[in-house]
Amino acid sequence: MDGGRTMAPWAAARSPVQLTELVLFLSVHLDRAPGVLWPEYEHPPLGAPQWSQVLDRLALEPGPGADLVARCGGTGNPAAHRVVHQIQGAGTWRLSGDRGGVGADAFQCRLLSGEVLYVPARWTWSVELSPGGRYVLTDLVPL
C-alpha cells in the first residue's frame, strides 16, 4: 500500500477515463448526499480504484476532497466518507443520516456488481447481500 492511500495489492490499474468518472462522481457527492455510480465504462470485475490517483485528482477539484486519505476496510471513524464498490453479486443498501440539521433522511438502493455507492460522513448503513454478494469498503478520512 502507498502510505494507506491505495486499495489492496490486487487492485487493477484504472484507465484515465475510469479515474475521471470516479473523480467527477465524488466531486459531486462528497460531503453533500449519498449517491450511486453506475459506471459508463467497463471496470475490472475485481479491480478497485487506485486511491492515490483518485485523491490526487479530487484535490484539484473545488470542495472538501483536498485533505483526505483512503483506508481500505473501514475505520469506524464517524468523520469518514465511505465508498462501497460492489464487486460480486448484489446488495440492498439502506442509509440514514442528517443533512445539515434539517432532520433525519433515508436512502435505499440496490447495487449490482461493478457499481459504487457513496455514503456521507456520519451516515449509518446496513446491507442485505445476495448469495455470493461481496463488496469492498473504503473510508476517505481527513488527514
Rosetta constraint file for C-alpha pairs under 8 A:
AtomPair CA 1 CA 5 HARMONIC 6.84 0.50
AtomPair CA 1 CA 6 HARMONIC 5.60 0.50
AtomPair CA 1 CA 7 HARMONIC 6.90 0.50
AtomPair CA 1 CA 8 HARMONIC 6.89 0.50
AtomPair CA 1 CA 9 HARMONIC 6.73 0.50
AtomPair CA 2 CA 6 HARMONIC 5.67 0.50
AtomPair CA 2 CA 52 HARMONIC 7.52 0.50
AtomPair CA 4 CA 69 HARMONIC 7.20 0.50
AtomPair CA 4 CA 70 HARMONIC 6.20 0.50
AtomPair CA 4 CA 71 HARMONIC 5.77 0.50
AtomPair CA 4 CA 72 HARMONIC 7.73 0.50
AtomPair CA 5 CA 51 HARMONIC 5.55 0.50
AtomPair CA 5 CA 52 HARMONIC 5.00 0.50
AtomPair CA 5 CA 69 HARMONIC 5.67 0.50
AtomPair CA 5 CA 70 HARMONIC 4.77 0.50
AtomPair CA 5 CA 71 HARMONIC 6.59 0.50
AtomPair CA 6 CA 49 HARMONIC 7.66 0.50
AtomPair CA 6 CA 50 HARMONIC 5.31 0.50
AtomPair CA 6 CA 51 HARMONIC 4.55 0.50
AtomPair CA 6 CA 52 HARMONIC 5.50 0.50
AtomPair CA 6 CA 70 HARMONIC 6.63 0.50
AtomPair CA 6 CA 71 HARMONIC 7.63 0.50
AtomPair CA 6 CA 72 HARMONIC 7.77 0.50
AtomPair CA 7 CA 11 HARMONIC 6.19 0.50
AtomPair CA 7 CA 48 HARMONIC 6.49 0.50
AtomPair CA 7 CA 49 HARMONIC 6.89 0.50
AtomPair CA 7 CA 50 HARMONIC 6.30 0.50
AtomPair CA 7 CA 51 HARMONIC 6.38 0.50
AtomPair CA 7 CA 70 HARMONIC 7.80 0.50
AtomPair CA 7 CA 71 HARMONIC 7.50 0.50
AtomPair CA 7 CA 72 HARMONIC 5.78 0.50
AtomPair CA 7 CA 138 HARMONIC 7.84 0.50
AtomPair CA 8 CA 48 HARMONIC 7.78 0.50
AtomPair CA 8 CA 72 HARMONIC 7.21 0.50
AtomPair CA 10 CA 47 HARMONIC 7.26 0.50
AtomPair CA 11 CA 46 HARMONIC 7.47 0.50
AtomPair CA 11 CA 47 HARMONIC 4.92 0.50
AtomPair CA 11 CA 48 HARMONIC 4.85 0.50
AtomPair CA 11 CA 49 HARMONIC 6.74 0.50
AtomPair CA 11 CA 50 HARMONIC 6.96 0.50
AtomPair CA 12 CA 44 HARMONIC 6.81 0.50
AtomPair CA 12 CA 46 HARMONIC 7.64 0.50
AtomPair CA 12 CA 47 HARMONIC 4.56 0.50
AtomPair CA 12 CA 48 HARMONIC 6.09 0.50
AtomPair CA 12 CA 49 HARMONIC 7.19 0.50
AtomPair CA 12 CA 50 HARMONIC 7.64 0.50
AtomPair CA 13 CA 47 HARMONIC 7.50 0.50
AtomPair CA 13 CA 48 HARMONIC 7.94 0.50
AtomPair CA 13 CA 49 HARMONIC 7.10 0.50
AtomPair CA 13 CA 50 HARMONIC 6.53 0.50
AtomPair CA 14 CA 18 HARMONIC 5.89 0.50
AtomPair CA 14 CA 19 HARMONIC 6.21 0.50
AtomPair CA 14 CA 43 HARMONIC 7.71 0.50
AtomPair CA 14 CA 49 HARMONIC 6.46 0.50
AtomPair CA 14 CA 50 HARMONIC 7.01 0.50
AtomPair CA 15 CA 19 HARMONIC 6.40 0.50
AtomPair CA 16 CA 20 HARMONIC 6.07 0.50
AtomPair CA 17 CA 21 HARMONIC 6.19 0.50
AtomPair CA 17 CA 41 HARMONIC 7.80 0.50
AtomPair CA 18 CA 22 HARMONIC 6.43 0.50
AtomPair CA 18 CA 41 HARMONIC 6.54 0.50
AtomPair CA 18 CA 43 HARMONIC 7.30 0.50
AtomPair CA 19 CA 23 HARMONIC 6.07 0.50
AtomPair CA 19 CA 49 HARMONIC 7.47 0.50
AtomPair CA 19 CA 53 HARMONIC 7.65 0.50
AtomPair CA 19 CA 54 HARMONIC 6.25 0.50
AtomPair CA 20 CA 24 HARMONIC 6.02 0.50
AtomPair CA 21 CA 25 HARMONIC 6.21 0.50
AtomPair CA 21 CA 39 HARMONIC 7.50 0.50
AtomPair CA 22 CA 26 HARMONIC 6.20 0.50
AtomPair CA 22 CA 37 HARMONIC 7.91 0.50
AtomPair CA 22 CA 54 HARMONIC 7.32 0.50
AtomPair CA 23 CA 27 HARMONIC 6.01 0.50
AtomPair CA 23 CA 54 HARMONIC 5.98 0.50
AtomPair CA 23 CA 55 HARMONIC 7.86 0.50
AtomPair CA 23 CA 57 HARMONIC 6.82 0.50
AtomPair CA 23 CA 58 HARMONIC 5.69 0.50
AtomPair CA 24 CA 28 HARMONIC 6.33 0.50
AtomPair CA 25 CA 29 HARMONIC 6.41 0.50
AtomPair CA 25 CA 37 HARMONIC 6.81 0.50
AtomPair CA 26 CA 30 HARMONIC 5.22 0.50
AtomPair CA 26 CA 58 HARMONIC 7.69 0.50
AtomPair CA 26 CA 118 HARMONIC 7.66 0.50
AtomPair CA 27 CA 58 HARMONIC 6.71 0.50
AtomPair CA 27 CA 61 HARMONIC 6.82 0.50
AtomPair CA 27 CA 62 HARMONIC 7.75 0.50
AtomPair CA 27 CA 63 HARMONIC 7.13 0.50
AtomPair CA 27 CA 65 HARMONIC 7.46 0.50
AtomPair CA 28 CA 32 HARMONIC 7.78 0.50
AtomPair CA 29 CA 33 HARMONIC 5.57 0.50
AtomPair CA 29 CA 34 HARMONIC 6.52 0.50
AtomPair CA 29 CA 35 HARMONIC 6.34 0.50
AtomPair CA 29 CA 118 HARMONIC 7.29 0.50
AtomPair CA 30 CA 63 HARMONIC 7.98 0.50
AtomPair CA 30 CA 64 HARMONIC 7.15 0.50
AtomPair CA 30 CA 65 HARMONIC 7.39 0.50
AtomPair CA 30 CA 81 HARMONIC 7.55 0.50
AtomPair CA 30 CA 118 HARMONIC 7.78 0.50
AtomPair CA 30 CA 120 HARMONIC 6.81 0.50
AtomPair CA 31 CA 64 HARMONIC 7.11 0.50
AtomPair CA 31 CA 81 HARMONIC 7.62 0.50
AtomPair CA 31 CA 120 HARMONIC 5.79 0.50
AtomPair CA 31 CA 121 HARMONIC 6.95 0.50
AtomPair CA 32 CA 99 HARMONIC 7.63 0.50
AtomPair CA 32 CA 120 HARMONIC 6.96 0.50
AtomPair CA 33 CA 99 HARMONIC 7.50 0.50
AtomPair CA 33 CA 119 HARMONIC 7.58 0.50
AtomPair CA 33 CA 120 HARMONIC 6.18 0.50
AtomPair CA 34 CA 107 HARMONIC 7.32 0.50
AtomPair CA 34 CA 117 HARMONIC 7.32 0.50
AtomPair CA 34 CA 118 HARMONIC 5.31 0.50
AtomPair CA 34 CA 119 HARMONIC 5.16 0.50
AtomPair CA 34 CA 120 HARMONIC 5.96 0.50
AtomPair CA 35 CA 117 HARMONIC 5.80 0.50
AtomPair CA 35 CA 118 HARMONIC 5.21 0.50
AtomPair CA 35 CA 119 HARMONIC 7.31 0.50
AtomPair CA 36 CA 115 HARMONIC 7.16 0.50
AtomPair CA 36 CA 116 HARMONIC 5.66 0.50
AtomPair CA 36 CA 117 HARMONIC 4.56 0.50
AtomPair CA 36 CA 118 HARMONIC 6.40 0.50
AtomPair CA 37 CA 115 HARMONIC 5.81 0.50
AtomPair CA 37 CA 116 HARMONIC 4.99 0.50
AtomPair CA 37 CA 117 HARMONIC 6.36 0.50
AtomPair CA 38 CA 114 HARMONIC 7.78 0.50
AtomPair CA 38 CA 115 HARMONIC 5.27 0.50
AtomPair CA 38 CA 116 HARMONIC 6.90 0.50
AtomPair CA 39 CA 43 HARMONIC 7.60 0.50
AtomPair CA 39 CA 114 HARMONIC 7.36 0.50
AtomPair CA 39 CA 115 HARMONIC 6.45 0.50
AtomPair CA 43 CA 47 HARMONIC 7.01 0.50
AtomPair CA 43 CA 114 HARMONIC 6.81 0.50
AtomPair CA 44 CA 48 HARMONIC 7.79 0.50
AtomPair CA 45 CA 87 HARMONIC 6.38 0.50
AtomPair CA 45 CA 88 HARMONIC 7.84 0.50
AtomPair CA 45 CA 113 HARMONIC 7.67 0.50
AtomPair CA 45 CA 114 HARMONIC 6.51 0.50
AtomPair CA 46 CA 87 HARMONIC 5.81 0.50
AtomPair CA 48 CA 85 HARMONIC 7.63 0.50
AtomPair CA 49 CA 54 HARMONIC 7.32 0.50
AtomPair CA 50 CA 54 HARMONIC 6.46 0.50
AtomPair CA 51 CA 55 HARMONIC 5.87 0.50
AtomPair CA 51 CA 70 HARMONIC 6.37 0.50
AtomPair CA 52 CA 56 HARMONIC 6.00 0.50
AtomPair CA 52 CA 70 HARMONIC 7.80 0.50
AtomPair CA 53 CA 57 HARMONIC 6.24 0.50
AtomPair CA 54 CA 58 HARMONIC 5.99 0.50
AtomPair CA 55 CA 59 HARMONIC 5.96 0.50
AtomPair CA 55 CA 65 HARMONIC 7.10 0.50
AtomPair CA 55 CA 66 HARMONIC 7.49 0.50
AtomPair CA 55 CA 68 HARMONIC 7.06 0.50
AtomPair CA 55 CA 69 HARMONIC 7.33 0.50
AtomPair CA 56 CA 60 HARMONIC 7.03 0.50
AtomPair CA 56 CA 66 HARMONIC 7.88 0.50
AtomPair CA 57 CA 61 HARMONIC 7.12 0.50
AtomPair CA 58 CA 65 HARMONIC 5.61 0.50
AtomPair CA 58 CA 66 HARMONIC 6.70 0.50
AtomPair CA 59 CA 64 HARMONIC 7.96 0.50
AtomPair CA 59 CA 65 HARMONIC 5.14 0.50
AtomPair CA 59 CA 66 HARMONIC 3.86 0.50
AtomPair CA 59 CA 67 HARMONIC 7.28 0.50
AtomPair CA 60 CA 66 HARMONIC 7.13 0.50
AtomPair CA 61 CA 65 HARMONIC 7.39 0.50
AtomPair CA 61 CA 66 HARMONIC 7.95 0.50
AtomPair CA 67 CA 142 HARMONIC 5.64 0.50
AtomPair CA 67 CA 143 HARMONIC 5.59 0.50
AtomPair CA 68 CA 140 HARMONIC 5.78 0.50
AtomPair CA 68 CA 141 HARMONIC 5.23 0.50
AtomPair CA 68 CA 142 HARMONIC 4.53 0.50
AtomPair CA 68 CA 143 HARMONIC 5.53 0.50
AtomPair CA 69 CA 140 HARMONIC 5.48 0.50
AtomPair CA 69 CA 141 HARMONIC 5.41 0.50
AtomPair CA 69 CA 142 HARMONIC 6.35 0.50
AtomPair CA 69 CA 143 HARMONIC 6.16 0.50
AtomPair CA 70 CA 138 HARMONIC 6.48 0.50
AtomPair CA 70 CA 139 HARMONIC 5.65 0.50
AtomPair CA 70 CA 140 HARMONIC 4.55 0.50
AtomPair CA 70 CA 141 HARMONIC 6.39 0.50
AtomPair CA 71 CA 75 HARMONIC 6.98 0.50
AtomPair CA 71 CA 138 HARMONIC 5.62 0.50
AtomPair CA 71 CA 139 HARMONIC 5.13 0.50
AtomPair CA 71 CA 140 HARMONIC 6.40 0.50
AtomPair CA 71 CA 141 HARMONIC 7.45 0.50
AtomPair CA 72 CA 136 HARMONIC 7.82 0.50
AtomPair CA 72 CA 137 HARMONIC 6.30 0.50
AtomPair CA 72 CA 138 HARMONIC 4.52 0.50
AtomPair CA 72 CA 139 HARMONIC 6.39 0.50
AtomPair CA 73 CA 136 HARMONIC 6.93 0.50
AtomPair CA 73 CA 137 HARMONIC 5.11 0.50
AtomPair CA 73 CA 138 HARMONIC 5.55 0.50
AtomPair CA 73 CA 139 HARMONIC 7.26 0.50
AtomPair CA 74 CA 82 HARMONIC 7.66 0.50
AtomPair CA 74 CA 137 HARMONIC 5.90 0.50
AtomPair CA 74 CA 138 HARMONIC 5.60 0.50
AtomPair CA 74 CA 139 HARMONIC 5.24 0.50
AtomPair CA 75 CA 80 HARMONIC 7.71 0.50
AtomPair CA 75 CA 139 HARMONIC 6.51 0.50
AtomPair CA 76 CA 80 HARMONIC 7.85 0.50
AtomPair CA 77 CA 141 HARMONIC 7.72 0.50
AtomPair CA 78 CA 121 HARMONIC 6.14 0.50
AtomPair CA 78 CA 122 HARMONIC 5.02 0.50
AtomPair CA 78 CA 123 HARMONIC 7.89 0.50
AtomPair CA 79 CA 121 HARMONIC 5.02 0.50
AtomPair CA 79 CA 122 HARMONIC 5.91 0.50
AtomPair CA 79 CA 141 HARMONIC 6.69 0.50
AtomPair CA 79 CA 142 HARMONIC 7.62 0.50
AtomPair CA 80 CA 120 HARMONIC 7.64 0.50
AtomPair CA 80 CA 121 HARMONIC 5.03 0.50
AtomPair CA 80 CA 122 HARMONIC 7.34 0.50
AtomPair CA 80 CA 139 HARMONIC 5.56 0.50
AtomPair CA 80 CA 140 HARMONIC 5.41 0.50
AtomPair CA 80 CA 141 HARMONIC 4.56 0.50
AtomPair CA 80 CA 142 HARMONIC 7.24 0.50
AtomPair CA 81 CA 118 HARMONIC 7.45 0.50
AtomPair CA 81 CA 119 HARMONIC 6.04 0.50
AtomPair CA 81 CA 120 HARMONIC 5.00 0.50
AtomPair CA 81 CA 121 HARMONIC 4.48 0.50
AtomPair CA 81 CA 122 HARMONIC 7.94 0.50
AtomPair CA 81 CA 139 HARMONIC 5.59 0.50
AtomPair CA 81 CA 140 HARMONIC 4.98 0.50
AtomPair CA 81 CA 141 HARMONIC 6.43 0.50
AtomPair CA 82 CA 118 HARMONIC 5.89 0.50
AtomPair CA 82 CA 119 HARMONIC 4.89 0.50
AtomPair CA 82 CA 120 HARMONIC 6.44 0.50
AtomPair CA 82 CA 121 HARMONIC 7.04 0.50
AtomPair CA 82 CA 137 HARMONIC 6.88 0.50
AtomPair CA 82 CA 138 HARMONIC 5.75 0.50
AtomPair CA 82 CA 139 HARMONIC 4.58 0.50
AtomPair CA 82 CA 140 HARMONIC 6.15 0.50
AtomPair CA 83 CA 116 HARMONIC 6.90 0.50
AtomPair CA 83 CA 117 HARMONIC 5.75 0.50
AtomPair CA 83 CA 118 HARMONIC 4.75 0.50
AtomPair CA 83 CA 119 HARMONIC 6.24 0.50
AtomPair CA 83 CA 137 HARMONIC 5.92 0.50
AtomPair CA 83 CA 138 HARMONIC 5.20 0.50
AtomPair CA 83 CA 139 HARMONIC 6.33 0.50
AtomPair CA 83 CA 140 HARMONIC 7.60 0.50
AtomPair CA 84 CA 116 HARMONIC 5.51 0.50
AtomPair CA 84 CA 117 HARMONIC 4.99 0.50
AtomPair CA 84 CA 118 HARMONIC 6.45 0.50
AtomPair CA 84 CA 119 HARMONIC 7.81 0.50
AtomPair CA 84 CA 135 HARMONIC 6.56 0.50
AtomPair CA 84 CA 136 HARMONIC 5.77 0.50
AtomPair CA 84 CA 137 HARMONIC 4.74 0.50
AtomPair CA 84 CA 138 HARMONIC 6.47 0.50
AtomPair CA 85 CA 113 HARMONIC 7.98 0.50
AtomPair CA 85 CA 114 HARMONIC 6.64 0.50
AtomPair CA 85 CA 115 HARMONIC 6.03 0.50
AtomPair CA 85 CA 116 HARMONIC 4.58 0.50
AtomPair CA 85 CA 117 HARMONIC 6.60 0.50
AtomPair CA 85 CA 135 HARMONIC 5.47 0.50
AtomPair CA 85 CA 136 HARMONIC 5.15 0.50
AtomPair CA 85 CA 137 HARMONIC 6.56 0.50
AtomPair CA 86 CA 90 HARMONIC 6.95 0.50
AtomPair CA 86 CA 91 HARMONIC 7.61 0.50
AtomPair CA 86 CA 111 HARMONIC 6.47 0.50
AtomPair CA 86 CA 112 HARMONIC 6.32 0.50
AtomPair CA 86 CA 113 HARMONIC 4.99 0.50
AtomPair CA 86 CA 114 HARMONIC 5.57 0.50
AtomPair CA 86 CA 115 HARMONIC 5.66 0.50
AtomPair CA 86 CA 116 HARMONIC 6.32 0.50
AtomPair CA 86 CA 133 HARMONIC 7.83 0.50
AtomPair CA 86 CA 134 HARMONIC 6.17 0.50
AtomPair CA 86 CA 135 HARMONIC 4.24 0.50
AtomPair CA 86 CA 136 HARMONIC 6.48 0.50
AtomPair CA 87 CA 113 HARMONIC 4.94 0.50
AtomPair CA 87 CA 114 HARMONIC 5.53 0.50
AtomPair CA 87 CA 115 HARMONIC 7.76 0.50
AtomPair CA 87 CA 133 HARMONIC 7.71 0.50
AtomPair CA 87 CA 134 HARMONIC 5.69 0.50
AtomPair CA 87 CA 135 HARMONIC 5.11 0.50
AtomPair CA 87 CA 136 HARMONIC 6.90 0.50
AtomPair CA 88 CA 112 HARMONIC 7.46 0.50
AtomPair CA 88 CA 113 HARMONIC 4.80 0.50
AtomPair CA 88 CA 114 HARMONIC 7.48 0.50
AtomPair CA 88 CA 132 HARMONIC 6.98 0.50
AtomPair CA 88 CA 133 HARMONIC 5.09 0.50
AtomPair CA 88 CA 134 HARMONIC 4.96 0.50
AtomPair CA 88 CA 135 HARMONIC 6.75 0.50
AtomPair CA 89 CA 112 HARMONIC 6.19 0.50
AtomPair CA 89 CA 113 HARMONIC 5.49 0.50
AtomPair CA 89 CA 129 HARMONIC 7.66 0.50
AtomPair CA 89 CA 130 HARMONIC 6.14 0.50
AtomPair CA 89 CA 131 HARMONIC 7.23 0.50
AtomPair CA 89 CA 132 HARMONIC 5.96 0.50
AtomPair CA 89 CA 133 HARMONIC 4.09 0.50
AtomPair CA 89 CA 134 HARMONIC 6.48 0.50
AtomPair CA 90 CA 110 HARMONIC 6.92 0.50
AtomPair CA 90 CA 111 HARMONIC 5.47 0.50
AtomPair CA 90 CA 112 HARMONIC 4.48 0.50
AtomPair CA 90 CA 113 HARMONIC 6.06 0.50
AtomPair CA 90 CA 129 HARMONIC 5.98 0.50
AtomPair CA 90 CA 130 HARMONIC 5.41 0.50
AtomPair CA 90 CA 133 HARMONIC 5.40 0.50
AtomPair CA 90 CA 134 HARMONIC 7.60 0.50
AtomPair CA 91 CA 110 HARMONIC 5.59 0.50
AtomPair CA 91 CA 111 HARMONIC 5.32 0.50
AtomPair CA 91 CA 112 HARMONIC 6.80 0.50
AtomPair CA 91 CA 127 HARMONIC 6.24 0.50
AtomPair CA 91 CA 128 HARMONIC 5.47 0.50
AtomPair CA 91 CA 129 HARMONIC 4.19 0.50
AtomPair CA 91 CA 130 HARMONIC 5.86 0.50
AtomPair CA 91 CA 133 HARMONIC 6.65 0.50
AtomPair CA 92 CA 108 HARMONIC 7.21 0.50
AtomPair CA 92 CA 109 HARMONIC 5.80 0.50
AtomPair CA 92 CA 110 HARMONIC 4.36 0.50
AtomPair CA 92 CA 111 HARMONIC 6.40 0.50
AtomPair CA 92 CA 127 HARMONIC 5.51 0.50
AtomPair CA 92 CA 128 HARMONIC 5.19 0.50
AtomPair CA 92 CA 129 HARMONIC 6.44 0.50
AtomPair CA 93 CA 108 HARMONIC 5.55 0.50
AtomPair CA 93 CA 109 HARMONIC 5.39 0.50
AtomPair CA 93 CA 110 HARMONIC 6.10 0.50
AtomPair CA 93 CA 111 HARMONIC 7.38 0.50
AtomPair CA 93 CA 125 HARMONIC 6.94 0.50
AtomPair CA 93 CA 126 HARMONIC 5.88 0.50
AtomPair CA 93 CA 127 HARMONIC 4.56 0.50
AtomPair CA 93 CA 128 HARMONIC 6.73 0.50
AtomPair CA 94 CA 106 HARMONIC 7.39 0.50
AtomPair CA 94 CA 107 HARMONIC 5.88 0.50
AtomPair CA 94 CA 108 HARMONIC 4.50 0.50
AtomPair CA 94 CA 109 HARMONIC 6.82 0.50
AtomPair CA 94 CA 125 HARMONIC 5.52 0.50
AtomPair CA 94 CA 126 HARMONIC 5.35 0.50
AtomPair CA 94 CA 127 HARMONIC 6.32 0.50
AtomPair CA 95 CA 106 HARMONIC 5.63 0.50
AtomPair CA 95 CA 107 HARMONIC 5.03 0.50
AtomPair CA 95 CA 108 HARMONIC 6.20 0.50
AtomPair CA 95 CA 119 HARMONIC 7.52 0.50
AtomPair CA 95 CA 123 HARMONIC 6.57 0.50
AtomPair CA 95 CA 124 HARMONIC 5.61 0.50
AtomPair CA 95 CA 125 HARMONIC 4.39 0.50
AtomPair CA 95 CA 126 HARMONIC 6.69 0.50
AtomPair CA 96 CA 104 HARMONIC 7.02 0.50
AtomPair CA 96 CA 105 HARMONIC 5.61 0.50
AtomPair CA 96 CA 106 HARMONIC 4.40 0.50
AtomPair CA 96 CA 107 HARMONIC 6.32 0.50
AtomPair CA 96 CA 123 HARMONIC 5.57 0.50
AtomPair CA 96 CA 124 HARMONIC 5.45 0.50
AtomPair CA 96 CA 125 HARMONIC 6.54 0.50
AtomPair CA 97 CA 104 HARMONIC 5.65 0.50
AtomPair CA 97 CA 105 HARMONIC 5.36 0.50
AtomPair CA 97 CA 106 HARMONIC 6.54 0.50
AtomPair CA 97 CA 122 HARMONIC 6.69 0.50
AtomPair CA 97 CA 123 HARMONIC 4.34 0.50
AtomPair CA 97 CA 124 HARMONIC 6.39 0.50
AtomPair CA 98 CA 102 HARMONIC 6.86 0.50
AtomPair CA 98 CA 103 HARMONIC 5.67 0.50
AtomPair CA 98 CA 104 HARMONIC 4.84 0.50
AtomPair CA 98 CA 105 HARMONIC 5.76 0.50
AtomPair CA 98 CA 122 HARMONIC 7.83 0.50
AtomPair CA 98 CA 123 HARMONIC 7.11 0.50
AtomPair CA 99 CA 103 HARMONIC 6.72 0.50
AtomPair CA 99 CA 104 HARMONIC 7.23 0.50
AtomPair CA 99 CA 105 HARMONIC 6.99 0.50
AtomPair CA 111 CA 115 HARMONIC 5.93 0.50
AtomPair CA 111 CA 116 HARMONIC 7.38 0.50
AtomPair CA 111 CA 117 HARMONIC 7.65 0.50
AtomPair CA 119 CA 123 HARMONIC 6.58 0.50
AtomPair CA 119 CA 125 HARMONIC 7.90 0.50
AtomPair CA 129 CA 133 HARMONIC 5.22 0.50
AtomPair CA 129 CA 134 HARMONIC 7.35 0.50
